[in-house]
């Protein structure tokens, strides 16, 4: 089983989308998120 680990997204939707596409391409079975999904992001300033 392949695991993908993500963290510190801080609301950066474009980066999250890129990472999720990469994890899908690598056929990851489960994604573990360590936190910090929302918060400050330069693209929202």
N, C-alpha and C positions, 0 to 999 in steps of 0.2 A: 504494500500500500504506500502511495506517495502522498506526502504532506507538504502543503505550502504554508509559509508563515508570513504574515504581513503585520505591520505596525506603523504608527506615526503618520497616518494618512492626513490628518489635520484638515479635512474638508477638500483636499485637492482631488477633485473628481477625475480630471484628465489622467493624473498619475495612477490613480486606483484602477481606472479602466484599462490602462496599458498593462499594469501588473496582472490583472485578472485575465486578460487575453493571453498573456505569456504563460500563466499557470494552466489555462485551458489547453494551450498548444503542447505543454509538457505532460498533459493527461494526469494532472494532480487529482487525487481522490477526495481529499479533505483539505479545507483551508482553516488555519488557526489564526485568529486575530488577537494580537496582544494589547490592543487598545489604541487610544488617541485617534478615533475616527473623525471627530469633529473638533473644531478649534480654529485658530488663526491659519490663514493661508494667503499668500501674497496675491493669488489670482482673484481674491475677493476684496482687496483694498481699493 
